[in-house]
Amino acid sequence: MADKINDTNQQKKKNAGCFGIGCSVLFPIVGIFLYFIQKKSVNDPSAYLYGALIGFVGGLLLRAITGNWAN
């Protein structure tokens, strides 16, 4: 009986959306907020954190390539 309840709870959760993950890549702080806000309602909220990490590292790499550290 408990297994059926857990299965139905897992089915009700939705996946992390493409729009949210895209915003996480472009604006890493949004990904961190989305992770903590939707931790209970999304199957895999760590996708938001991965997107934020990719955006943060990508921003650092772009700054290193262009030499734009001081500005």
Stockholm file with secondary structure:
# STOCKHOLM 1.0

chainA/1-71         MADKINDTNQQKKKNAGCFGIGCSVLFPIVGIFLYFIQKKSVNDPSAYLYGALIGFVGGLLLRAITGNWAN
#=GR chainA/1-71 SS CHHHHHHHHHHHSBCCCHHHHHHHHHSHHHHHHHHHHSTTTBSCTHHHHHHHHHHHHHHHHHHHHHTCSCC
#=GC SS_cons        CHHHHHHHHHHHSBCCCHHHHHHHHHSHHHHHHHHHHSTTTBSCTHHHHHHHHHHHHHHHHHHHHHTCSCC
//
